[in-house]
Amino acid sequence: MSSIGQGVREIRIRSMDGAFRVIYVAKFESAIYVLHCFQKKTQTTSKADMDLARRRYQQLIQDSKS
């Protein structure tokens, strides 16, 4: 998921209830950070979901510099 940020990964889950995604980053020593998780309703990931994960990633980068 380089479109969100460096080191960002995605877990895809399919079940009887539908498709789900977990977007996370594990490049920091202190923790694994879940940026966003959601149920997929369409084939493509919505811009709103991508933007939310990107904003959370950017905030995490800013906080790690402090």
PDB file with one MODEL, atoms N, CA, C and O in Angstrom:
MODEL        1
ATOM      1  N   MET A   1       0.840  -1.191   0.000  1.00  0.00           N
ATOM      2  CA  MET A   1       0.000   0.000   0.000  1.00  0.00           C
ATOM      3  C   MET A   1       0.884   1.253   0.000  1.00  0.00           C
ATOM      4  O   MET A   1       0.728   2.149   0.830  1.00  0.00           O
ATOM      5  N   SER A   2       1.795   1.284  -0.937  1.00  0.00           N
ATOM      6  CA  SER A   2       2.709   2.426  -1.027  1.00  0.00           C
ATOM      7  C   SER A   2       1.973   3.727  -1.337  1.00  0.00           C
ATOM      8  O   SER A   2       2.513   4.811  -1.112  1.00  0.00           O
ATOM      9  N   SER A   3       0.755   3.632  -1.847  1.00  0.00           N
ATOM     10  CA  SER A   3      -0.014   4.848  -2.122  1.00  0.00           C
ATOM     11  C   SER A   3      -0.416   5.555  -0.825  1.00  0.00           C
ATOM     12  O   SER A   3      -0.738   6.743  -0.844  1.00  0.00           O
ATOM     13  N   ILE A   4      -0.399   4.844   0.285  1.00  0.00           N
ATOM     14  CA  ILE A   4      -0.709   5.451   1.587  1.00  0.00           C
ATOM     15  C   ILE A   4       0.567   5.908   2.271  1.00  0.00           C
ATOM     16  O   ILE A   4       0.623   7.012   2.813  1.00  0.00           O
ATOM     17  N   GLY A   5       1.595   5.062   2.250  1.00  0.00           N
ATOM     18  CA  GLY A   5       2.852   5.419   2.873  1.00  0.00           C
ATOM     19  C   GLY A   5       3.823   4.258   2.890  1.00  0.00           C
ATOM     20  O   GLY A   5       3.444   3.109   2.663  1.00  0.00           O
ATOM     21  N   GLN A   6       5.077   4.570   3.161  1.00  0.00           N
ATOM     22  CA  GLN A   6       6.127   3.564   3.171  1.00  0.00           C
ATOM     23  C   GLN A   6       5.920   2.589   4.328  1.00  0.00           C
ATOM     24  O   GLN A   6       5.762   3.007   5.475  1.00  0.00           O
ATOM     25  N   GLY A   7       5.920   1.305   4.029  1.00  0.00           N
ATOM     26  CA  GLY A   7       5.773   0.282   5.053  1.00  0.00           C
ATOM     27  C   GLY A   7       4.338  -0.078   5.392  1.00  0.00           C
ATOM     28  O   GLY A   7       4.103  -0.927   6.251  1.00  0.00           O
ATOM     29  N   VAL A   8       3.374   0.553   4.730  1.00  0.00           N
ATOM     30  CA  VAL A   8       1.961   0.269   5.002  1.00  0.00           C
ATOM     31  C   VAL A   8       1.565  -1.020   4.291  1.00  0.00           C
ATOM     32  O   VAL A   8       1.883  -1.216   3.118  1.00  0.00           O
ATOM     33  N   ARG A   9       0.868  -1.896   5.012  1.00  0.00           N
ATOM     34  CA  ARG A   9       0.447  -3.194   4.490  1.00  0.00           C
ATOM     35  C   ARG A   9      -1.060  -3.345   4.636  1.00  0.00           C
ATOM     36  O   ARG A   9      -1.717  -2.563   5.322  1.00  0.00           O
ATOM     37  N   GLU A  10      -1.593  -4.370   3.973  1.00  0.00           N
ATOM     38  CA  GLU A  10      -3.036  -4.615   3.992  1.00  0.00           C
ATOM     39  C   GLU A  10      -3.287  -6.099   4.250  1.00  0.00           C
ATOM     40  O   GLU A  10      -2.601  -6.960   3.697  1.00  0.00           O
ATOM     41  N   ILE A  11      -4.260  -6.384   5.082  1.00  0.00           N
ATOM     42  CA  ILE A  11      -4.743  -7.750   5.278  1.00  0.00           C
ATOM     43  C   ILE A  11      -6.123  -7.810   4.647  1.00  0.00           C
ATOM     44  O   ILE A  11      -6.974  -6.962   4.913  1.00  0.00           O
ATOM     45  N   ARG A  12      -6.341  -8.814   3.810  1.00  0.00           N
ATOM     46  CA  ARG A  12      -7.638  -9.005   3.153  1.00  0.00           C
ATOM     47  C   ARG A  12      -8.304 -10.230   3.759  1.00  0.00           C
ATOM     48  O   ARG A  12      -7.693 -11.293   3.865  1.00  0.00           O
ATOM     49  N   ILE A  13      -9.551 -10.075   4.153  1.00  0.00           N
ATOM     50  CA  ILE A  13     -10.307 -11.160   4.774  1.00  0.00           C
ATOM     51  C   ILE A  13     -11.608 -11.347   4.019  1.00  0.00           C
ATOM     52  O   ILE A  13     -12.348 -10.389   3.792  1.00  0.00           O
ATOM     53  N   ARG A  14     -11.883 -12.573   3.633  1.00  0.00           N
ATOM     54  CA  ARG A  14     -13.159 -12.900   2.986  1.00  0.00           C
ATOM     55  C   ARG A  14     -13.887 -13.893   3.867  1.00  0.00           C
ATOM     56  O   ARG A  14     -13.306 -14.875   4.329  1.00  0.00           O
ATOM     57  N   SER A  15     -15.160 -13.632   4.096  1.00  0.00           N
ATOM     58  CA  SER A  15     -15.975 -14.538   4.899  1.00  0.00           C
ATOM     59  C   SER A  15     -17.380 -14.594   4.307  1.00  0.00           C
ATOM     60  O   SER A  15     -17.672 -13.951   3.299  1.00  0.00           O
ATOM     61  N   MET A  16     -18.230 -15.363   4.944  1.00  0.00           N
ATOM     62  CA  MET A  16     -19.624 -15.453   4.491  1.00  0.00           C
ATOM     63  C   MET A  16     -20.316 -14.085   4.592  1.00  0.00           C
ATOM     64  O   MET A  16     -21.289 -13.824   3.885  1.00  0.00           O
ATOM     65  N   ASP A  17     -19.806 -13.216   5.478  1.00  0.00           N
ATOM     66  CA  ASP A  17     -20.402 -11.897   5.686  1.00  0.00           C
ATOM     67  C   ASP A  17     -19.902 -10.849   4.707  1.00  0.00           C
ATOM     68  O   ASP A  17     -20.437  -9.741   4.676  1.00  0.00           O
ATOM     69  N   GLY A  18     -18.887 -11.167   3.905  1.00  0.00           N
ATOM     70  CA  GLY A  18     -18.367 -10.212   2.929  1.00  0.00           C
ATOM     71  C   GLY A  18     -16.858 -10.124   2.966  1.00  0.00           C
ATOM     72  O   GLY A  18     -16.184 -10.985   3.533  1.00  0.00           O
ATOM     73  N   ALA A  19     -16.342  -9.091   2.365  1.00  0.00           N
ATOM     74  CA  ALA A  19     -14.898  -8.842   2.306  1.00  0.00           C
ATOM     75  C   ALA A  19     -14.539  -7.710   3.252  1.00  0.00           C
ATOM     76  O   ALA A  19     -15.260  -6.718   3.354  1.00  0.00           O
ATOM     77  N   PHE A  20     -13.416  -7.868   3.943  1.00  0.00           N
ATOM     78  CA  PHE A  20     -12.957  -6.882   4.910  1.00  0.00           C
ATOM     79  C   PHE A  20     -11.493  -6.565   4.653  1.00  0.00           C
ATOM     80  O   PHE A  20     -10.756  -7.392   4.118  1.00  0.00           O
ATOM     81  N   ARG A  21     -11.076  -5.366   5.036  1.00  0.00           N
ATOM     82  CA  ARG A  21      -9.688  -4.948   4.883  1.00  0.00           C
ATOM     83  C   ARG A  21      -9.199  -4.337   6.183  1.00  0.00           C
ATOM     84  O   ARG A  21      -9.937  -3.655   6.894  1.00  0.00           O
ATOM     85  N   VAL A  22      -7.921  -4.604   6.474  1.00  0.00           N
ATOM     86  CA  VAL A  22      -7.230  -3.973   7.596  1.00  0.00           C
ATOM     87  C   VAL A  22      -5.968  -3.356   7.011  1.00  0.00           C
ATOM     88  O   VAL A  22      -5.150  -4.057   6.415  1.00  0.00           O
ATOM     89  N   ILE A  23      -5.809  -2.061   7.177  1.00  0.00           N
ATOM     90  CA  ILE A  23      -4.628  -1.350   6.696  1.00  0.00           C
ATOM     91  C   ILE A  23      -3.798  -1.006   7.928  1.00  0.00           C
ATOM     92  O   ILE A  23      -4.292  -0.380   8.866  1.00  0.00           O
ATOM     93  N   TYR A  24      -2.532  -1.422   7.917  1.00  0.00           N
ATOM     94  CA  TYR A  24      -1.702  -1.255   9.107  1.00  0.00           C
ATOM     95  C   TYR A  24      -0.258  -0.935   8.721  1.00  0.00           C
ATOM     96  O   TYR A  24       0.143  -1.082   7.567  1.00  0.00           O
ATOM     97  N   VAL A  25       0.509  -0.496   9.716  1.00  0.00           N
ATOM     98  CA  VAL A  25       1.935  -0.260   9.529  1.00  0.00           C
ATOM     99  C   VAL A  25       2.663  -0.874  10.728  1.00  0.00           C
ATOM    100  O   VAL A  25       2.255  -0.695  11.875  1.00  0.00           O
ATOM    101  N   ALA A  26       3.750  -1.604  10.440  1.00  0.00           N
ATOM    102  CA  ALA A  26       4.492  -2.296  11.489  1.00  0.00           C
ATOM    103  C   ALA A  26       5.975  -1.943  11.434  1.00  0.00           C
ATOM    104  O   ALA A  26       6.809  -2.764  11.816  1.00  0.00           O
ATOM    105  N   LYS A  27       6.317  -0.769  10.978  1.00  0.00           N
ATOM    106  CA  LYS A  27       7.730  -0.417  10.837  1.00  0.00           C
ATOM    107  C   LYS A  27       8.291   0.306  12.061  1.00  0.00           C
ATOM    108  O   LYS A  27       9.480   0.623  12.100  1.00  0.00           O
ATOM    109  N   PHE A  28       7.464   0.565  13.041  1.00  0.00           N
ATOM    110  CA  PHE A  28       7.914   1.229  14.260  1.00  0.00           C
ATOM    111  C   PHE A  28       8.204   0.174  15.332  1.00  0.00           C
ATOM    112  O   PHE A  28       7.494  -0.829  15.410  1.00  0.00           O
ATOM    113  N   GLU A  29       9.221   0.382  16.146  1.00  0.00           N
ATOM    114  CA  GLU A  29       9.596  -0.590  17.168  1.00  0.00           C
ATOM    115  C   GLU A  29       8.552  -0.730  18.261  1.00  0.00           C
ATOM    116  O   GLU A  29       8.410  -1.803  18.847  1.00  0.00           O
ATOM    117  N   SER A  30       7.827   0.328  18.540  1.00  0.00           N
ATOM    118  CA  SER A  30       6.945   0.345  19.707  1.00  0.00           C
ATOM    119  C   SER A  30       5.636  -0.424  19.537  1.00  0.00           C
ATOM    120  O   SER A  30       5.077  -0.909  20.521  1.00  0.00           O
ATOM    121  N   ALA A  31       5.135  -0.543  18.297  1.00  0.00           N
ATOM    122  CA  ALA A  31       3.813  -1.156  18.123  1.00  0.00           C
ATOM    123  C   ALA A  31       3.495  -1.390  16.653  1.00  0.00           C
ATOM    124  O   ALA A  31       4.186  -0.898  15.760  1.00  0.00           O
ATOM    125  N   ILE A  32       2.447  -2.142  16.429  1.00  0.00           N
ATOM    126  CA  ILE A  32       1.823  -2.253  15.115  1.00  0.00           C
ATOM    127  C   ILE A  32       0.618  -1.334  15.156  1.00  0.00           C
ATOM    128  O   ILE A  32      -0.224  -1.459  16.046  1.00  0.00           O
ATOM    129  N   TYR A  33       0.521  -0.422  14.215  1.00  0.00           N
ATOM    130  CA  TYR A  33      -0.562   0.556  14.203  1.00  0.00           C
ATOM    131  C   TYR A  33      -1.575   0.209  13.124  1.00  0.00           C
ATOM    132  O   TYR A  33      -1.231   0.097  11.948  1.00  0.00           O
ATOM    133  N   VAL A  34      -2.823   0.041  13.533  1.00  0.00           N
ATOM    134  CA  VAL A  34      -3.909  -0.179  12.586  1.00  0.00           C
ATOM    135  C   VAL A  34      -4.390   1.204  12.154  1.00  0.00           C
ATOM    136  O   VAL A  34      -4.872   1.986  12.974  1.00  0.00           O
ATOM    137  N   LEU A  35      -4.258   1.495  10.883  1.00  0.00           N
ATOM    138  CA  LEU A  35      -4.636   2.804  10.358  1.00  0.00           C
ATOM    139  C   LEU A  35      -6.127   2.864  10.037  1.00  0.00           C
ATOM    140  O   LEU A  35      -6.765   3.902  10.211  1.00  0.00           O
ATOM    141  N   HIS A  36      -6.680   1.739   9.564  1.00  0.00           N
ATOM    142  CA  HIS A  36      -8.101   1.723   9.201  1.00  0.00           C
ATOM    143  C   HIS A  36      -8.523   0.286   8.954  1.00  0.00           C
ATOM    144  O   HIS A  36      -7.740  -0.512   8.438  1.00  0.00           O
ATOM    145  N   CYS A  37      -9.745  -0.049   9.314  1.00  0.00           N
ATOM    146  CA  CYS A  37     -10.323  -1.345   8.958  1.00  0.00           C
ATOM    147  C   CYS A  37     -11.776  -1.104   8.572  1.00  0.00           C
ATOM    148  O   CYS A  37     -12.455  -0.255   9.150  1.00  0.00           O
ATOM    149  N   PHE A  38     -12.240  -1.866   7.586  1.00  0.00           N
ATOM    150  CA  PHE A  38     -13.566  -1.599   7.046  1.00  0.00           C
ATOM    151  C   PHE A  38     -14.048  -2.794   6.236  1.00  0.00           C
ATOM    152  O   PHE A  38     -13.265  -3.663   5.853  1.00  0.00           O
ATOM    153  N   GLN A  39     -15.348  -2.819   5.984  1.00  0.00           N
ATOM    154  CA  GLN A  39     -15.932  -3.838   5.125  1.00  0.00           C
ATOM    155  C   GLN A  39     -15.993  -3.281   3.710  1.00  0.00           C
ATOM    156  O   GLN A  39     -16.435  -2.153   3.487  1.00  0.00           O
ATOM    157  N   LYS A  40     -15.545  -4.084   2.769  1.00  0.00           N
ATOM    158  CA  LYS A  40     -15.585  -3.681   1.364  1.00  0.00           C
ATOM    159  C   LYS A  40     -17.003  -3.874   0.838  1.00  0.00           C
ATOM    160  O   LYS A  40     -17.610  -4.925   1.041  1.00  0.00           O
ATOM    161  N   LYS A  41     -17.518  -2.869   0.171  1.00  0.00           N
ATOM    162  CA  LYS A  41     -18.845  -2.929  -0.431  1.00  0.00           C
ATOM    163  C   LYS A  41     -18.773  -3.013  -1.949  1.00  0.00           C
ATOM    164  O   LYS A  41     -19.719  -3.448  -2.606  1.00  0.00           O
ATOM    165  N   THR A  42     -17.624  -2.587  -2.502  1.00  0.00           N
ATOM    166  CA  THR A  42     -17.435  -2.600  -3.954  1.00  0.00           C
ATOM    167  C   THR A  42     -16.085  -3.230  -4.274  1.00  0.00           C
ATOM    168  O   THR A  42     -15.305  -3.538  -3.373  1.00  0.00           O
ATOM    169  N   GLN A  43     -15.819  -3.416  -5.551  1.00  0.00           N
ATOM    170  CA  GLN A  43     -14.568  -4.024  -5.998  1.00  0.00           C
ATOM    171  C   GLN A  43     -13.359  -3.156  -5.659  1.00  0.00           C
ATOM    172  O   GLN A  43     -12.310  -3.680  -5.285  1.00  0.00           O
ATOM    173  N   THR A  44     -13.493  -1.845  -5.784  1.00  0.00           N
ATOM    174  CA  THR A  44     -12.379  -0.936  -5.504  1.00  0.00           C
ATOM    175  C   THR A  44     -12.510  -0.360  -4.095  1.00  0.00           C
ATOM    176  O   THR A  44     -13.606  -0.266  -3.541  1.00  0.00           O
ATOM    177  N   THR A  45     -11.380   0.018  -3.539  1.00  0.00           N
ATOM    178  CA  THR A  45     -11.371   0.673  -2.226  1.00  0.00           C
ATOM    179  C   THR A  45     -11.722   2.138  -2.428  1.00  0.00           C
ATOM    180  O   THR A  45     -11.153   2.801  -3.295  1.00  0.00           O
ATOM    181  N   SER A  46     -12.648   2.642  -1.638  1.00  0.00           N
ATOM    182  CA  SER A  46     -13.114   4.015  -1.821  1.00  0.00           C
ATOM    183  C   SER A  46     -12.021   5.034  -1.511  1.00  0.00           C
ATOM    184  O   SER A  46     -11.123   4.780  -0.708  1.00  0.00           O
ATOM    185  N   LYS A  47     -12.115   6.171  -2.153  1.00  0.00           N
ATOM    186  CA  LYS A  47     -11.182   7.273  -1.922  1.00  0.00           C
ATOM    187  C   LYS A  47     -11.240   7.716  -0.469  1.00  0.00           C
ATOM    188  O   LYS A  47     -10.208   8.039   0.119  1.00  0.00           O
ATOM    189  N   ALA A  48     -12.421   7.736   0.112  1.00  0.00           N
ATOM    190  CA  ALA A  48     -12.572   8.157   1.510  1.00  0.00           C
ATOM    191  C   ALA A  48     -11.808   7.220   2.444  1.00  0.00           C
ATOM    192  O   ALA A  48     -11.164   7.686   3.383  1.00  0.00           O
ATOM    193  N   ASP A  49     -11.867   5.911   2.205  1.00  0.00           N
ATOM    194  CA  ASP A  49     -11.131   4.957   3.034  1.00  0.00           C
ATOM    195  C   ASP A  49      -9.627   5.135   2.878  1.00  0.00           C
ATOM    196  O   ASP A  49      -8.892   5.096   3.865  1.00  0.00           O
ATOM    197  N   MET A  50      -9.169   5.329   1.659  1.00  0.00           N
ATOM    198  CA  MET A  50      -7.744   5.542   1.403  1.00  0.00           C
ATOM    199  C   MET A  50      -7.260   6.854   2.027  1.00  0.00           C
ATOM    200  O   MET A  50      -6.187   6.902   2.629  1.00  0.00           O
ATOM    201  N   ASP A  51      -8.051   7.906   1.882  1.00  0.00           N
ATOM    202  CA  ASP A  51      -7.682   9.209   2.447  1.00  0.00           C
ATOM    203  C   ASP A  51      -7.595   9.151   3.967  1.00  0.00           C
ATOM    204  O   ASP A  51      -6.690   9.741   4.558  1.00  0.00           O
ATOM    205  N   LEU A  52      -8.523   8.449   4.601  1.00  0.00           N
ATOM    206  CA  LEU A  52      -8.510   8.324   6.062  1.00  0.00           C
ATOM    207  C   LEU A  52      -7.249   7.599   6.517  1.00  0.00           C
ATOM    208  O   LEU A  52      -6.585   8.055   7.448  1.00  0.00           O
ATOM    209  N   ALA A  53      -6.906   6.494   5.891  1.00  0.00           N
ATOM    210  CA  ALA A  53      -5.689   5.762   6.243  1.00  0.00           C
ATOM    211  C   ALA A  53      -4.454   6.622   6.010  1.00  0.00           C
ATOM    212  O   ALA A  53      -3.527   6.598   6.819  1.00  0.00           O
ATOM    213  N   ARG A  54      -4.429   7.378   4.920  1.00  0.00           N
ATOM    214  CA  ARG A  54      -3.295   8.261   4.604  1.00  0.00           C
ATOM    215  C   ARG A  54      -3.140   9.361   5.660  1.00  0.00           C
ATOM    216  O   ARG A  54      -2.023   9.652   6.089  1.00  0.00           O
ATOM    217  N   ARG A  55      -4.247   9.967   6.076  1.00  0.00           N
ATOM    218  CA  ARG A  55      -4.192  11.014   7.117  1.00  0.00           C
ATOM    219  C   ARG A  55      -3.676  10.436   8.435  1.00  0.00           C
ATOM    220  O   ARG A  55      -2.848  11.054   9.104  1.00  0.00           O
ATOM    221  N   ARG A  56      -4.158   9.268   8.802  1.00  0.00           N
ATOM    222  CA  ARG A  56      -3.715   8.631  10.049  1.00  0.00           C
ATOM    223  C   ARG A  56      -2.233   8.269   9.983  1.00  0.00           C
ATOM    224  O   ARG A  56      -1.519   8.405  10.975  1.00  0.00           O
ATOM    225  N   TYR A  57      -1.771   7.812   8.831  1.00  0.00           N
ATOM    226  CA  TYR A  57      -0.355   7.506   8.657  1.00  0.00           C
ATOM    227  C   TYR A  57       0.488   8.778   8.804  1.00  0.00           C
ATOM    228  O   TYR A  57       1.500   8.778   9.506  1.00  0.00           O
ATOM    229  N   GLN A  58       0.074   9.844   8.151  1.00  0.00           N
ATOM    230  CA  GLN A  58       0.807  11.108   8.237  1.00  0.00           C
ATOM    231  C   GLN A  58       0.867  11.619   9.675  1.00  0.00           C
ATOM    232  O   GLN A  58       1.896  12.138  10.107  1.00  0.00           O
ATOM    233  N   GLN A  59      -0.230  11.473  10.414  1.00  0.00           N
ATOM    234  CA  GLN A  59      -0.249  11.892  11.818  1.00  0.00           C
ATOM    235  C   GLN A  59       0.713  11.044  12.644  1.00  0.00           C
ATOM    236  O   GLN A  59       1.401  11.561  13.524  1.00  0.00           O
ATOM    237  N   LEU A  60       0.761   9.768  12.369  1.00  0.00           N
ATOM    238  CA  LEU A  60       1.667   8.862  13.068  1.00  0.00           C
ATOM    239  C   LEU A  60       3.113   9.252  12.802  1.00  0.00           C
ATOM    240  O   LEU A  60       3.929   9.251  13.723  1.00  0.00           O
ATOM    241  N   ILE A  61       3.442   9.584  11.567  1.00  0.00           N
ATOM    242  CA  ILE A  61       4.796  10.026  11.222  1.00  0.00           C
ATOM    243  C   ILE A  61       5.139  11.311  11.974  1.00  0.00           C
ATOM    244  O   ILE A  61       6.234  11.437  12.520  1.00  0.00           O
ATOM    245  N   GLN A  62       4.215  12.257  12.003  1.00  0.00           N
ATOM    246  CA  GLN A  62       4.445  13.514  12.721  1.00  0.00           C
ATOM    247  C   GLN A  62       4.673  13.268  14.218  1.00  0.00           C
ATOM    248  O   GLN A  62       5.573  13.846  14.826  1.00  0.00           O
ATOM    249  N   ASP A  63       3.841  12.401  14.794  1.00  0.00           N
ATOM    250  CA  ASP A  63       3.963  12.112  16.229  1.00  0.00           C
ATOM    251  C   ASP A  63       5.277  11.412  16.558  1.00  0.00           C
ATOM    252  O   ASP A  63       5.837  11.626  17.634  1.00  0.00           O
ATOM    253  N   SER A  64       5.774  10.582  15.650  1.00  0.00           N
ATOM    254  CA  SER A  64       7.015   9.841  15.909  1.00  0.00           C
ATOM    255  C   SER A  64       8.241  10.760  15.849  1.00  0.00           C
ATOM    256  O   SER A  64       9.289  10.444  16.413  1.00  0.00           O
ATOM    257  N   LYS A  65       8.101  11.891  15.167  1.00  0.00           N
ATOM    258  CA  LYS A  65       9.206  12.859  15.074  1.00  0.00           C
ATOM    259  C   LYS A  65       9.300  13.725  16.318  1.00  0.00           C
ATOM    260  O   LYS A  65      10.328  14.360  16.556  1.00  0.00           O
ATOM    261  N   SER A  66       8.256  13.756  17.100  1.00  0.00           N
ATOM    262  CA  SER A  66       8.230  14.624  18.302  1.00  0.00           C
ATOM    263  C   SER A  66       8.990  14.019  19.457  1.00  0.00           C
ATOM    264  O   SER A  66       9.062  14.619  20.530  1.00  0.00           O
TER     265      SER A  66
ENDMDL
END
